[in-house]
Amino acid sequence: KKIKFIIKKKEGSFVKKDDVIATVIGNSNKILIAERVALNFLSHISGVATKTNKFVKLIKGTKCKICCTRKTVPNLRLLQKYAVKIGGGFNHRFNLNDEFLIKDNHVAIMDIRNLVKLAIKSKKRKKITVEVDSISQLKKINGLKFDRILFDNMGPSQIKQGIKILKKNYETEASGNINKKNIKKIAATGVNRISIGSITHSVDAIDFKLEM
């Protein structure tokens, strides 16, 4: 309680090498006990925000949003999703209680159209997202009353074709192997949002250190 943490840089600030982001005042032994844990958290979460922001900048000028996924480090989901917001991204699907998410593993055991109909009957005001990996799957469910189509591992031309078929009747999302090389083309298809697992599960830590 006697340790003071004085912030020198506001959350979400851009920093460069040798910038001082905070000053810690208090008993040196107590500070050193907590130092590594605090730096580990700070380095990782700042890495998430930084990687998110790089993707956000790449699609600047489009109406597309960068979103995170459920691919988070165990016990760090809230912190990682907070970092995504700081980086200019958007949160969705904290867990499967938030909405119905019909994925390929579900389709493997039941016809996709029947699955969607079943979800519609029991949705209880929850939104329904349906993952498709082909135009033929999309056509099977087009016209049913649900909320969002998730284009999974589909290229820009397929996504563009799918959006044309949907005629703005659904919110659209793209996901799967999104990287810095292809994100501009995917955003240019007109898709509403792009979800990227790597902004939480595969980030480079930012190198912070504490100097006594």
C-alpha positions as CSV (number, residue, x, y, z in Angstrom):
1,K,0.0,0.0,0.0
2,K,3.0,2.3,0.6
3,I,4.3,1.9,-3.0
4,K,3.4,4.7,-5.4
5,F,2.9,4.1,-9.1
6,I,3.1,7.3,-11.1
7,I,2.0,7.0,-14.7
8,K,4.1,9.1,-17.2
9,K,2.4,7.9,-20.4
10,K,-1.3,7.6,-20.9
11,E,-2.9,4.2,-21.8
12,G,-2.7,3.8,-25.6
13,S,0.2,6.2,-26.1
14,F,2.8,5.5,-28.7
15,V,6.2,5.1,-27.1
16,K,9.8,4.8,-28.3
17,K,13.0,3.3,-27.0
18,D,14.1,4.8,-23.7
19,D,10.8,6.5,-22.9
20,V,9.9,6.4,-19.3
21,I,6.3,5.2,-18.9
22,A,6.0,5.2,-15.1
23,T,7.9,5.9,-11.9
24,V,7.6,3.6,-8.9
25,I,8.4,4.9,-5.5
26,G,8.7,2.8,-2.3
27,N,10.6,0.2,-0.5
28,S,13.2,-1.3,-2.9
29,N,12.8,-4.9,-1.6
30,K,9.1,-4.8,-2.1
31,I,9.4,-3.3,-5.6
32,L,11.9,-6.0,-6.6
33,I,9.6,-8.8,-5.4
34,A,6.8,-7.6,-7.7
35,E,9.0,-6.4,-10.6
36,R,9.1,-9.4,-12.9
37,V,5.5,-10.3,-12.6
38,A,4.5,-6.7,-13.3
39,L,6.8,-6.4,-16.3
40,N,5.7,-9.7,-17.7
41,F,2.0,-8.6,-17.7
42,L,2.9,-5.1,-19.1
43,S,5.1,-6.5,-21.8
44,H,2.6,-9.1,-23.0
45,I,-0.5,-6.9,-22.9
46,S,1.4,-4.0,-24.6
47,G,2.4,-6.6,-27.3
48,V,-1.3,-7.4,-27.9
49,A,-2.2,-3.7,-28.2
50,T,0.7,-3.1,-30.5
51,K,0.0,-5.9,-32.9
52,T,-3.7,-5.0,-33.0
53,N,-2.9,-1.4,-33.8
54,K,-0.7,-2.5,-36.7
55,F,-3.6,-4.4,-38.3
56,V,-6.0,-1.4,-37.6
57,K,-3.6,0.9,-39.5
58,L,-3.4,-1.4,-42.5
59,I,-7.2,-1.1,-43.1
60,K,-7.5,2.5,-42.3
61,G,-10.0,4.2,-44.6
62,T,-12.3,1.2,-44.8
63,K,-15.4,0.6,-42.7
64,C,-14.1,-2.8,-41.6
65,K,-13.3,-3.5,-37.9
66,I,-10.5,-5.6,-36.5
67,C,-11.8,-8.0,-33.8
68,C,-10.2,-10.5,-31.5
69,T,-11.3,-14.1,-31.0
70,R,-11.7,-16.7,-28.2
71,K,-8.1,-17.8,-28.9
72,T,-6.7,-16.3,-25.7
73,V,-4.1,-17.3,-23.1
74,P,-5.9,-19.2,-20.2
75,N,-6.8,-16.7,-17.4
76,L,-5.8,-13.7,-19.4
77,R,-8.8,-13.3,-21.6
78,L,-10.1,-10.1,-20.0
79,L,-6.7,-8.5,-20.0
80,Q,-6.0,-9.5,-23.6
81,K,-9.3,-8.3,-24.8
82,Y,-8.8,-5.0,-23.0
83,A,-5.5,-4.6,-24.8
84,V,-7.2,-5.2,-28.1
85,K,-9.5,-2.3,-27.4
86,I,-6.5,-0.1,-26.4
87,G,-5.0,-1.0,-29.8
88,G,-8.0,0.2,-31.7
89,G,-9.7,-3.2,-32.1
90,F,-13.1,-4.5,-31.0
91,N,-14.2,-7.2,-28.6
92,H,-16.8,-9.9,-29.4
93,R,-17.5,-13.4,-28.3
94,F,-16.0,-13.4,-24.8
95,N,-17.4,-17.0,-24.6
96,L,-20.0,-19.2,-26.1
97,N,-22.7,-17.8,-23.7
98,D,-22.6,-14.6,-25.7
99,E,-24.2,-15.9,-28.8
100,F,-24.8,-19.0,-30.9
101,L,-21.7,-19.8,-33.0
102,I,-22.2,-22.6,-35.5
103,K,-18.9,-24.0,-36.6
104,D,-17.5,-26.7,-38.9
105,N,-17.4,-29.3,-36.1
106,H,-21.2,-28.8,-35.6
107,V,-21.8,-29.1,-39.4
108,A,-19.8,-32.3,-39.4
109,I,-22.6,-34.0,-37.3
110,M,-25.7,-32.3,-38.7
111,D,-26.8,-30.6,-41.8
112,I,-26.0,-26.9,-41.7
113,R,-29.5,-25.7,-42.6
114,N,-31.1,-27.8,-40.0
115,L,-28.6,-26.6,-37.4
116,V,-29.4,-23.0,-38.1
117,K,-33.2,-23.6,-37.9
118,L,-32.6,-25.3,-34.6
119,A,-30.6,-22.4,-33.3
120,I,-33.3,-19.9,-34.5
121,K,-36.0,-21.8,-32.6
122,S,-34.1,-21.7,-29.3
123,K,-31.9,-18.5,-29.5
124,K,-33.6,-16.6,-26.7
125,R,-32.6,-13.2,-28.0
126,K,-29.0,-14.3,-28.5
127,K,-27.4,-13.5,-31.9
128,I,-26.5,-16.3,-34.2
129,T,-23.3,-16.5,-36.2
130,V,-22.8,-19.2,-38.8
131,E,-19.4,-20.2,-40.1
132,V,-19.2,-21.2,-43.8
133,D,-16.2,-22.3,-45.8
134,S,-17.8,-22.4,-49.2
135,I,-20.3,-20.6,-51.4
136,S,-22.4,-23.8,-51.6
137,Q,-22.8,-23.8,-47.8
138,L,-23.7,-20.1,-47.9
139,K,-26.5,-20.7,-50.4
140,K,-28.0,-23.4,-48.2
141,I,-28.7,-21.0,-45.3
142,N,-29.2,-17.7,-47.2
143,G,-32.6,-16.4,-46.4
144,L,-32.9,-17.8,-42.9
145,K,-33.4,-15.3,-40.1
146,F,-30.1,-15.2,-38.2
147,D,-27.5,-12.4,-37.6
148,R,-24.0,-13.0,-39.0
149,I,-22.1,-14.9,-41.6
150,L,-18.5,-15.9,-40.8
151,F,-16.4,-16.6,-43.9
152,D,-13.8,-19.1,-42.7
153,N,-10.5,-19.4,-44.6
154,M,-12.1,-18.0,-47.8
155,G,-10.1,-15.9,-50.2
156,P,-11.1,-12.3,-51.2
157,S,-12.8,-13.3,-54.4
158,Q,-15.0,-15.9,-52.6
159,I,-15.8,-13.4,-49.8
160,K,-16.8,-10.7,-52.3
161,Q,-19.0,-13.2,-54.1
162,G,-20.6,-14.2,-50.8
163,I,-21.3,-10.7,-49.8
164,K,-23.0,-10.1,-53.2
165,I,-25.2,-13.1,-52.7
166,L,-26.2,-12.0,-49.1
167,K,-27.4,-8.5,-50.3
168,K,-26.6,-6.8,-46.9
169,N,-29.1,-9.1,-45.1
170,Y,-26.5,-10.2,-42.6
171,E,-23.5,-8.8,-40.8
172,T,-20.4,-10.3,-42.3
173,E,-17.1,-11.4,-40.8
174,A,-13.9,-13.0,-42.2
175,S,-11.5,-15.1,-40.3
176,G,-8.7,-17.7,-40.8
177,N,-5.1,-17.1,-41.8
178,I,-5.4,-13.4,-41.8
179,N,-2.0,-11.7,-42.1
180,K,-0.4,-8.4,-43.0
181,K,-0.1,-9.4,-46.7
182,N,-3.7,-10.3,-47.3
183,I,-5.7,-8.1,-44.9
184,K,-6.1,-5.1,-47.2
185,K,-7.6,-7.3,-49.9
186,I,-10.0,-8.9,-47.5
187,A,-11.0,-5.5,-46.0
188,A,-11.6,-4.3,-49.6
189,T,-14.3,-7.0,-50.2
190,G,-16.7,-5.0,-48.1
191,V,-16.8,-7.4,-45.1
192,N,-17.9,-5.7,-41.9
193,R,-15.3,-7.1,-39.6
194,I,-12.2,-9.3,-39.6
195,S,-11.4,-11.5,-36.6
196,I,-7.7,-12.4,-36.0
197,G,-6.6,-15.0,-33.5
198,S,-2.9,-14.1,-33.7
199,I,-3.4,-10.7,-32.0
200,T,-3.9,-12.6,-28.7
201,H,-2.4,-16.0,-29.1
202,S,0.8,-15.1,-31.0
203,V,2.3,-11.7,-30.1
204,D,5.8,-10.4,-29.5
205,A,6.3,-8.9,-26.0
206,I,7.3,-5.3,-25.8
207,D,10.6,-5.0,-24.0
208,F,10.1,-3.0,-20.8
209,K,12.6,-2.9,-17.9
210,L,12.7,-1.3,-14.5
211,E,15.7,0.7,-13.5
212,M,16.5,1.3,-9.8
